[in-house]
Amino acid sequence: MTRPLLITLKVLVWIACLVPVARLAYGIVNPVILGADPIGKIELATGYTTLMLLTIGLGITPVRRLSPRLAWMIKFRRLLGLFAFFYATVHLLTWVALYTHFDVRAMLDDIAKRRFITMGMAAWLLLLPLALTSTNWAIRKLGGKRWNRLHKLVYIAAICGVIHYWWQVKPGVLLPMPFTVAVALLLLIRPLQSWLLRREAQAAARTTTRRTATGARLR
């Protein structure tokens, strides 16, 4: 992966990630785009984009493990994660500003009485420390192992996000199903890949040991 190509891909990812918010911004100017329920459309679009970016981000590690040539993909995981947090925050602020009108009591009542809001709030709170520690400075301060353990919270955040979606839609609506299947597969494939990699490493180590022993006997 050459540097010019990497820069080009990053620019394209930035553009792709900004398209949803650009559409919503244009919809504010041209209300016809947002339809009869503009607040609901904003909530749906920002929530959907959050789950989409989280799912893609979760898929980077399993895909890059398939071949050493795909190692460059890891450079996009942080960018996708930050955009996921951005859309999750817009999703949250839409509820805070346009549904509860910054009424703290109304917010607390919603969180207590509506389980999908409780789960959505949990997902955002899990993403918050990940966004705050996404810098190289934070990685150095926390140390690689602690940073990696902390950022495993993204798995729980993704699960909470999917549950939030299921609890929000009406019974019988299957719109969250693709995210459910994708997140489940991505979470299940990780330990399987880790096991296969350990098995390959152990086999390689045994082969090296046998070759070393054979070479020693021949000498």
Rosetta constraint file for C-alpha pairs under 8 A:
AtomPair CA 1 CA 5 HARMONIC 6.67 0.50
AtomPair CA 1 CA 6 HARMONIC 6.50 0.50
AtomPair CA 1 CA 72 HARMONIC 6.87 0.50
AtomPair CA 2 CA 6 HARMONIC 6.18 0.50
AtomPair CA 3 CA 7 HARMONIC 6.14 0.50
AtomPair CA 4 CA 8 HARMONIC 6.17 0.50
AtomPair CA 5 CA 9 HARMONIC 6.17 0.50
AtomPair CA 6 CA 10 HARMONIC 6.21 0.50
AtomPair CA 7 CA 11 HARMONIC 6.22 0.50
AtomPair CA 8 CA 12 HARMONIC 6.30 0.50
AtomPair CA 9 CA 13 HARMONIC 6.16 0.50
AtomPair CA 10 CA 14 HARMONIC 6.14 0.50
AtomPair CA 10 CA 76 HARMONIC 7.43 0.50
AtomPair CA 11 CA 15 HARMONIC 6.24 0.50
AtomPair CA 12 CA 16 HARMONIC 6.11 0.50
AtomPair CA 13 CA 17 HARMONIC 6.05 0.50
AtomPair CA 14 CA 18 HARMONIC 6.16 0.50
AtomPair CA 15 CA 19 HARMONIC 6.23 0.50
AtomPair CA 16 CA 20 HARMONIC 7.97 0.50
AtomPair CA 17 CA 80 HARMONIC 7.98 0.50
AtomPair CA 17 CA 83 HARMONIC 6.91 0.50
AtomPair CA 18 CA 22 HARMONIC 6.08 0.50
AtomPair CA 19 CA 23 HARMONIC 6.17 0.50
AtomPair CA 20 CA 24 HARMONIC 6.40 0.50
AtomPair CA 20 CA 45 HARMONIC 7.37 0.50
AtomPair CA 20 CA 46 HARMONIC 7.74 0.50
AtomPair CA 20 CA 49 HARMONIC 7.44 0.50
AtomPair CA 21 CA 25 HARMONIC 6.08 0.50
AtomPair CA 21 CA 46 HARMONIC 7.90 0.50
AtomPair CA 22 CA 26 HARMONIC 6.14 0.50
AtomPair CA 23 CA 27 HARMONIC 6.06 0.50
AtomPair CA 24 CA 28 HARMONIC 6.40 0.50
AtomPair CA 24 CA 34 HARMONIC 7.60 0.50
AtomPair CA 24 CA 42 HARMONIC 6.85 0.50
AtomPair CA 25 CA 29 HARMONIC 6.84 0.50
AtomPair CA 26 CA 30 HARMONIC 6.04 0.50
AtomPair CA 27 CA 31 HARMONIC 5.21 0.50
AtomPair CA 27 CA 32 HARMONIC 7.06 0.50
AtomPair CA 27 CA 33 HARMONIC 5.12 0.50
AtomPair CA 27 CA 34 HARMONIC 5.52 0.50
AtomPair CA 28 CA 34 HARMONIC 7.59 0.50
AtomPair CA 30 CA 34 HARMONIC 7.89 0.50
AtomPair CA 31 CA 35 HARMONIC 6.58 0.50
AtomPair CA 31 CA 38 HARMONIC 7.52 0.50
AtomPair CA 32 CA 36 HARMONIC 7.93 0.50
AtomPair CA 34 CA 38 HARMONIC 4.76 0.50
AtomPair CA 34 CA 41 HARMONIC 6.11 0.50
AtomPair CA 34 CA 42 HARMONIC 7.76 0.50
AtomPair CA 35 CA 41 HARMONIC 7.72 0.50
AtomPair CA 37 CA 41 HARMONIC 6.23 0.50
AtomPair CA 38 CA 42 HARMONIC 6.19 0.50
AtomPair CA 39 CA 43 HARMONIC 6.23 0.50
AtomPair CA 39 CA 94 HARMONIC 7.44 0.50
AtomPair CA 39 CA 98 HARMONIC 7.12 0.50
AtomPair CA 40 CA 44 HARMONIC 6.05 0.50
AtomPair CA 41 CA 45 HARMONIC 5.97 0.50
AtomPair CA 42 CA 46 HARMONIC 6.02 0.50
AtomPair CA 42 CA 91 HARMONIC 7.54 0.50
AtomPair CA 42 CA 94 HARMONIC 7.46 0.50
AtomPair CA 43 CA 47 HARMONIC 6.00 0.50
AtomPair CA 43 CA 91 HARMONIC 5.54 0.50
AtomPair CA 43 CA 94 HARMONIC 6.57 0.50
AtomPair CA 43 CA 95 HARMONIC 7.62 0.50
AtomPair CA 44 CA 48 HARMONIC 5.91 0.50
AtomPair CA 45 CA 49 HARMONIC 6.07 0.50
AtomPair CA 46 CA 50 HARMONIC 6.11 0.50
AtomPair CA 46 CA 87 HARMONIC 5.35 0.50
AtomPair CA 46 CA 88 HARMONIC 6.68 0.50
AtomPair CA 46 CA 90 HARMONIC 6.71 0.50
AtomPair CA 46 CA 91 HARMONIC 5.28 0.50
AtomPair CA 47 CA 51 HARMONIC 6.40 0.50
AtomPair CA 47 CA 87 HARMONIC 7.01 0.50
AtomPair CA 47 CA 88 HARMONIC 6.39 0.50
AtomPair CA 47 CA 91 HARMONIC 5.88 0.50
AtomPair CA 48 CA 52 HARMONIC 6.12 0.50
AtomPair CA 49 CA 53 HARMONIC 6.10 0.50
AtomPair CA 49 CA 84 HARMONIC 7.29 0.50
AtomPair CA 49 CA 87 HARMONIC 6.74 0.50
AtomPair CA 50 CA 54 HARMONIC 6.16 0.50
AtomPair CA 50 CA 83 HARMONIC 7.76 0.50
AtomPair CA 50 CA 84 HARMONIC 4.67 0.50
AtomPair CA 50 CA 85 HARMONIC 7.11 0.50
AtomPair CA 50 CA 87 HARMONIC 5.43 0.50
AtomPair CA 50 CA 88 HARMONIC 5.61 0.50
AtomPair CA 51 CA 55 HARMONIC 6.01 0.50
AtomPair CA 51 CA 84 HARMONIC 7.37 0.50
AtomPair CA 51 CA 158 HARMONIC 7.11 0.50
AtomPair CA 51 CA 161 HARMONIC 6.77 0.50
AtomPair CA 51 CA 162 HARMONIC 7.46 0.50
AtomPair CA 51 CA 179 HARMONIC 7.30 0.50
AtomPair CA 52 CA 56 HARMONIC 6.24 0.50
AtomPair CA 52 CA 179 HARMONIC 7.67 0.50
AtomPair CA 53 CA 57 HARMONIC 5.99 0.50
AtomPair CA 53 CA 80 HARMONIC 5.93 0.50
AtomPair CA 53 CA 81 HARMONIC 7.00 0.50
AtomPair CA 53 CA 83 HARMONIC 7.31 0.50
AtomPair CA 53 CA 84 HARMONIC 5.40 0.50
AtomPair CA 54 CA 58 HARMONIC 6.13 0.50
AtomPair CA 54 CA 80 HARMONIC 7.29 0.50
AtomPair CA 54 CA 81 HARMONIC 6.51 0.50
AtomPair CA 54 CA 84 HARMONIC 6.02 0.50
AtomPair CA 54 CA 158 HARMONIC 6.55 0.50
AtomPair CA 55 CA 59 HARMONIC 6.28 0.50
AtomPair CA 55 CA 158 HARMONIC 7.50 0.50
AtomPair CA 55 CA 179 HARMONIC 7.33 0.50
AtomPair CA 55 CA 182 HARMONIC 7.07 0.50
AtomPair CA 55 CA 183 HARMONIC 6.21 0.50
AtomPair CA 56 CA 60 HARMONIC 6.60 0.50
AtomPair CA 56 CA 80 HARMONIC 7.76 0.50
AtomPair CA 57 CA 61 HARMONIC 7.98 0.50
AtomPair CA 57 CA 77 HARMONIC 5.40 0.50
AtomPair CA 57 CA 80 HARMONIC 5.96 0.50
AtomPair CA 57 CA 81 HARMONIC 6.48 0.50
AtomPair CA 58 CA 62 HARMONIC 7.82 0.50
AtomPair CA 58 CA 155 HARMONIC 7.91 0.50
AtomPair CA 58 CA 183 HARMONIC 7.75 0.50
AtomPair CA 58 CA 186 HARMONIC 6.68 0.50
AtomPair CA 59 CA 63 HARMONIC 6.19 0.50
AtomPair CA 59 CA 186 HARMONIC 6.22 0.50
AtomPair CA 60 CA 64 HARMONIC 6.04 0.50
AtomPair CA 60 CA 73 HARMONIC 6.43 0.50
AtomPair CA 60 CA 74 HARMONIC 6.58 0.50
AtomPair CA 60 CA 77 HARMONIC 6.77 0.50
AtomPair CA 61 CA 65 HARMONIC 6.21 0.50
AtomPair CA 61 CA 74 HARMONIC 6.99 0.50
AtomPair CA 62 CA 66 HARMONIC 6.94 0.50
AtomPair CA 62 CA 186 HARMONIC 7.35 0.50
AtomPair CA 62 CA 189 HARMONIC 7.20 0.50
AtomPair CA 62 CA 190 HARMONIC 6.36 0.50
AtomPair CA 62 CA 193 HARMONIC 7.41 0.50
AtomPair CA 63 CA 67 HARMONIC 7.88 0.50
AtomPair CA 63 CA 70 HARMONIC 7.52 0.50
AtomPair CA 64 CA 68 HARMONIC 6.98 0.50
AtomPair CA 64 CA 69 HARMONIC 7.75 0.50
AtomPair CA 64 CA 70 HARMONIC 4.69 0.50
AtomPair CA 64 CA 71 HARMONIC 5.43 0.50
AtomPair CA 64 CA 72 HARMONIC 7.90 0.50
AtomPair CA 64 CA 73 HARMONIC 6.45 0.50
AtomPair CA 64 CA 74 HARMONIC 7.48 0.50
AtomPair CA 65 CA 70 HARMONIC 7.42 0.50
AtomPair CA 65 CA 71 HARMONIC 7.58 0.50
AtomPair CA 65 CA 193 HARMONIC 7.90 0.50
AtomPair CA 66 CA 70 HARMONIC 7.52 0.50
AtomPair CA 67 CA 71 HARMONIC 7.49 0.50
AtomPair CA 73 CA 77 HARMONIC 7.28 0.50
AtomPair CA 74 CA 78 HARMONIC 7.95 0.50
AtomPair CA 75 CA 79 HARMONIC 7.81 0.50
AtomPair CA 76 CA 80 HARMONIC 6.23 0.50
AtomPair CA 77 CA 81 HARMONIC 6.12 0.50
AtomPair CA 78 CA 82 HARMONIC 6.19 0.50
AtomPair CA 78 CA 134 HARMONIC 6.94 0.50
AtomPair CA 79 CA 83 HARMONIC 6.32 0.50
AtomPair CA 80 CA 84 HARMONIC 6.08 0.50
AtomPair CA 81 CA 85 HARMONIC 6.29 0.50
AtomPair CA 81 CA 131 HARMONIC 7.57 0.50
AtomPair CA 82 CA 86 HARMONIC 6.15 0.50
AtomPair CA 82 CA 131 HARMONIC 6.09 0.50
AtomPair CA 82 CA 134 HARMONIC 7.93 0.50
AtomPair CA 83 CA 87 HARMONIC 6.24 0.50
AtomPair CA 84 CA 88 HARMONIC 6.07 0.50
AtomPair CA 85 CA 89 HARMONIC 6.02 0.50
AtomPair CA 85 CA 124 HARMONIC 7.58 0.50
AtomPair CA 85 CA 127 HARMONIC 6.41 0.50
AtomPair CA 85 CA 128 HARMONIC 7.39 0.50
AtomPair CA 85 CA 131 HARMONIC 6.80 0.50
AtomPair CA 86 CA 90 HARMONIC 6.31 0.50
AtomPair CA 87 CA 91 HARMONIC 6.00 0.50
AtomPair CA 88 CA 92 HARMONIC 6.16 0.50
AtomPair CA 88 CA 124 HARMONIC 6.54 0.50
AtomPair CA 89 CA 93 HARMONIC 6.01 0.50
AtomPair CA 89 CA 124 HARMONIC 7.34 0.50
AtomPair CA 90 CA 94 HARMONIC 6.03 0.50
AtomPair CA 91 CA 95 HARMONIC 6.77 0.50
AtomPair CA 92 CA 96 HARMONIC 6.28 0.50
AtomPair CA 92 CA 121 HARMONIC 7.80 0.50
AtomPair CA 92 CA 124 HARMONIC 7.96 0.50
AtomPair CA 93 CA 97 HARMONIC 5.73 0.50
AtomPair CA 93 CA 98 HARMONIC 7.87 0.50
AtomPair CA 94 CA 98 HARMONIC 5.40 0.50
AtomPair CA 94 CA 99 HARMONIC 7.05 0.50
AtomPair CA 95 CA 99 HARMONIC 4.88 0.50
AtomPair CA 95 CA 100 HARMONIC 6.35 0.50
AtomPair CA 96 CA 100 HARMONIC 5.24 0.50
AtomPair CA 96 CA 101 HARMONIC 6.03 0.50
AtomPair CA 96 CA 102 HARMONIC 5.44 0.50
AtomPair CA 96 CA 103 HARMONIC 7.83 0.50
AtomPair CA 96 CA 107 HARMONIC 7.23 0.50
AtomPair CA 97 CA 101 HARMONIC 4.53 0.50
AtomPair CA 97 CA 102 HARMONIC 5.43 0.50
AtomPair CA 100 CA 104 HARMONIC 7.86 0.50
AtomPair CA 100 CA 106 HARMONIC 5.89 0.50
AtomPair CA 100 CA 107 HARMONIC 6.22 0.50
AtomPair CA 102 CA 107 HARMONIC 7.74 0.50
AtomPair CA 103 CA 107 HARMONIC 6.30 0.50
AtomPair CA 104 CA 108 HARMONIC 6.21 0.50
AtomPair CA 105 CA 109 HARMONIC 6.13 0.50
AtomPair CA 106 CA 110 HARMONIC 6.13 0.50
AtomPair CA 107 CA 111 HARMONIC 6.17 0.50
AtomPair CA 108 CA 112 HARMONIC 6.12 0.50
AtomPair CA 109 CA 113 HARMONIC 5.94 0.50
AtomPair CA 110 CA 114 HARMONIC 5.38 0.50
AtomPair CA 110 CA 117 HARMONIC 6.75 0.50
AtomPair CA 110 CA 118 HARMONIC 7.89 0.50
AtomPair CA 111 CA 115 HARMONIC 6.89 0.50
AtomPair CA 111 CA 117 HARMONIC 5.48 0.50
AtomPair CA 111 CA 118 HARMONIC 4.83 0.50
AtomPair CA 111 CA 121 HARMONIC 7.88 0.50
AtomPair CA 112 CA 118 HARMONIC 6.93 0.50
AtomPair CA 114 CA 118 HARMONIC 6.51 0.50
AtomPair CA 115 CA 119 HARMONIC 6.17 0.50
AtomPair CA 115 CA 164 HARMONIC 7.97 0.50
AtomPair CA 115 CA 167 HARMONIC 7.24 0.50
AtomPair CA 116 CA 120 HARMONIC 6.05 0.50
AtomPair CA 116 CA 163 HARMONIC 7.55 0.50
AtomPair CA 116 CA 164 HARMONIC 4.78 0.50
AtomPair CA 116 CA 165 HARMONIC 7.33 0.50
AtomPair CA 116 CA 167 HARMONIC 5.14 0.50
AtomPair CA 116 CA 168 HARMONIC 5.64 0.50
AtomPair CA 117 CA 121 HARMONIC 6.02 0.50
AtomPair CA 117 CA 164 HARMONIC 7.07 0.50
AtomPair CA 118 CA 122 HARMONIC 6.27 0.50
AtomPair CA 119 CA 123 HARMONIC 6.28 0.50
AtomPair CA 119 CA 160 HARMONIC 5.86 0.50
AtomPair CA 119 CA 161 HARMONIC 7.20 0.50
AtomPair CA 119 CA 163 HARMONIC 7.07 0.50
AtomPair CA 119 CA 164 HARMONIC 5.32 0.50
AtomPair CA 120 CA 124 HARMONIC 6.36 0.50
AtomPair CA 120 CA 160 HARMONIC 6.76 0.50
AtomPair CA 120 CA 161 HARMONIC 6.13 0.50
AtomPair CA 120 CA 164 HARMONIC 5.34 0.50
AtomPair CA 121 CA 125 HARMONIC 6.17 0.50
AtomPair CA 122 CA 126 HARMONIC 6.22 0.50
AtomPair CA 122 CA 157 HARMONIC 7.52 0.50
AtomPair CA 122 CA 160 HARMONIC 6.98 0.50
AtomPair CA 123 CA 127 HARMONIC 6.37 0.50
AtomPair CA 123 CA 156 HARMONIC 7.63 0.50
AtomPair CA 123 CA 157 HARMONIC 4.57 0.50
AtomPair CA 123 CA 158 HARMONIC 7.17 0.50
AtomPair CA 123 CA 160 HARMONIC 5.32 0.50
AtomPair CA 123 CA 161 HARMONIC 5.78 0.50
AtomPair CA 124 CA 128 HARMONIC 6.18 0.50
AtomPair CA 124 CA 157 HARMONIC 7.32 0.50
AtomPair CA 125 CA 129 HARMONIC 7.46 0.50
AtomPair CA 126 CA 130 HARMONIC 7.31 0.50
AtomPair CA 126 CA 153 HARMONIC 6.33 0.50
AtomPair CA 126 CA 154 HARMONIC 7.12 0.50
AtomPair CA 126 CA 156 HARMONIC 7.66 0.50
AtomPair CA 126 CA 157 HARMONIC 5.69 0.50
AtomPair CA 127 CA 131 HARMONIC 6.29 0.50
AtomPair CA 127 CA 153 HARMONIC 7.48 0.50
AtomPair CA 127 CA 154 HARMONIC 6.62 0.50
AtomPair CA 127 CA 157 HARMONIC 6.49 0.50
AtomPair CA 128 CA 132 HARMONIC 6.27 0.50
AtomPair CA 129 CA 133 HARMONIC 6.07 0.50
AtomPair CA 130 CA 134 HARMONIC 6.08 0.50
AtomPair CA 130 CA 150 HARMONIC 7.38 0.50
AtomPair CA 130 CA 151 HARMONIC 5.93 0.50
AtomPair CA 130 CA 153 HARMONIC 7.80 0.50
AtomPair CA 130 CA 154 HARMONIC 7.70 0.50
AtomPair CA 133 CA 138 HARMONIC 5.08 0.50
AtomPair CA 133 CA 139 HARMONIC 7.02 0.50
AtomPair CA 134 CA 138 HARMONIC 6.63 0.50
AtomPair CA 134 CA 139 HARMONIC 7.42 0.50
AtomPair CA 135 CA 139 HARMONIC 6.54 0.50
AtomPair CA 136 CA 140 HARMONIC 6.30 0.50
AtomPair CA 137 CA 141 HARMONIC 6.21 0.50
AtomPair CA 138 CA 142 HARMONIC 5.98 0.50
AtomPair CA 139 CA 143 HARMONIC 5.61 0.50
AtomPair CA 139 CA 144 HARMONIC 6.13 0.50
AtomPair CA 139 CA 147 HARMONIC 5.98 0.50
AtomPair CA 140 CA 144 HARMONIC 7.16 0.50
AtomPair CA 142 CA 146 HARMONIC 5.79 0.50
AtomPair CA 142 CA 147 HARMONIC 5.63 0.50
AtomPair CA 143 CA 147 HARMONIC 5.95 0.50
AtomPair CA 144 CA 148 HARMONIC 6.05 0.50
AtomPair CA 145 CA 149 HARMONIC 6.23 0.50
AtomPair CA 146 CA 150 HARMONIC 6.12 0.50
AtomPair CA 147 CA 151 HARMONIC 6.19 0.50
AtomPair CA 148 CA 152 HARMONIC 6.43 0.50
AtomPair CA 149 CA 153 HARMONIC 7.75 0.50
AtomPair CA 152 CA 156 HARMONIC 7.66 0.50
AtomPair CA 153 CA 157 HARMONIC 6.17 0.50
AtomPair CA 154 CA 158 HARMONIC 6.04 0.50
AtomPair CA 155 CA 159 HARMONIC 6.39 0.50
AtomPair CA 155 CA 187 HARMONIC 7.44 0.50
AtomPair CA 156 CA 160 HARMONIC 6.11 0.50
AtomPair CA 157 CA 161 HARMONIC 6.04 0.50
AtomPair CA 158 CA 162 HARMONIC 6.28 0.50
AtomPair CA 158 CA 183 HARMONIC 7.32 0.50
AtomPair CA 159 CA 163 HARMONIC 6.26 0.50
AtomPair CA 159 CA 183 HARMONIC 7.46 0.50
AtomPair CA 160 CA 164 HARMONIC 5.97 0.50
AtomPair CA 161 CA 165 HARMONIC 6.27 0.50
AtomPair CA 162 CA 166 HARMONIC 6.33 0.50
AtomPair CA 162 CA 176 HARMONIC 6.78 0.50
AtomPair CA 162 CA 179 HARMONIC 6.74 0.50
AtomPair CA 162 CA 180 HARMONIC 6.25 0.50
AtomPair CA 163 CA 167 HARMONIC 6.10 0.50
AtomPair CA 164 CA 168 HARMONIC 6.15 0.50
AtomPair CA 165 CA 169 HARMONIC 6.47 0.50
AtomPair CA 165 CA 176 HARMONIC 6.16 0.50
AtomPair CA 166 CA 176 HARMONIC 5.97 0.50
AtomPair CA 169 CA 173 HARMONIC 6.29 0.50
AtomPair CA 176 CA 180 HARMONIC 6.21 0.50
AtomPair CA 177 CA 181 HARMONIC 6.18 0.50
AtomPair CA 178 CA 182 HARMONIC 6.07 0.50
AtomPair CA 179 CA 183 HARMONIC 5.89 0.50
AtomPair CA 180 CA 184 HARMONIC 6.00 0.50
AtomPair CA 181 CA 185 HARMONIC 6.09 0.50
AtomPair CA 182 CA 186 HARMONIC 6.13 0.50
AtomPair CA 183 CA 187 HARMONIC 6.08 0.50
AtomPair CA 184 CA 188 HARMONIC 6.11 0.50
AtomPair CA 185 CA 189 HARMONIC 5.96 0.50
AtomPair CA 186 CA 190 HARMONIC 6.51 0.50
AtomPair CA 187 CA 191 HARMONIC 7.70 0.50
AtomPair CA 188 CA 192 HARMONIC 6.88 0.50
AtomPair CA 189 CA 193 HARMONIC 6.01 0.50
AtomPair CA 190 CA 194 HARMONIC 6.18 0.50
AtomPair CA 191 CA 195 HARMONIC 6.10 0.50
AtomPair CA 192 CA 196 HARMONIC 6.26 0.50
AtomPair CA 193 CA 197 HARMONIC 6.08 0.50
AtomPair CA 194 CA 198 HARMONIC 6.17 0.50
AtomPair CA 195 CA 199 HARMONIC 6.11 0.50
AtomPair CA 196 CA 200 HARMONIC 6.15 0.50
AtomPair CA 197 CA 201 HARMONIC 6.12 0.50
AtomPair CA 198 CA 202 HARMONIC 6.10 0.50
AtomPair CA 199 CA 203 HARMONIC 6.14 0.50
AtomPair CA 200 CA 204 HARMONIC 6.09 0.50
AtomPair CA 201 CA 205 HARMONIC 6.10 0.50
AtomPair CA 202 CA 206 HARMONIC 6.19 0.50
AtomPair CA 203 CA 207 HARMONIC 6.19 0.50
AtomPair CA 204 CA 208 HARMONIC 6.16 0.50
AtomPair CA 205 CA 209 HARMONIC 6.15 0.50
AtomPair CA 206 CA 210 HARMONIC 6.18 0.50
AtomPair CA 207 CA 211 HARMONIC 6.18 0.50
AtomPair CA 208 CA 212 HARMONIC 6.09 0.50
AtomPair CA 209 CA 213 HARMONIC 6.14 0.50
AtomPair CA 210 CA 214 HARMONIC 6.05 0.50
AtomPair CA 211 CA 215 HARMONIC 6.03 0.50
AtomPair CA 212 CA 216 HARMONIC 6.17 0.50
AtomPair CA 213 CA 217 HARMONIC 6.34 0.50
AtomPair CA 214 CA 218 HARMONIC 6.28 0.50
AtomPair CA 215 CA 219 HARMONIC 6.33 0.50
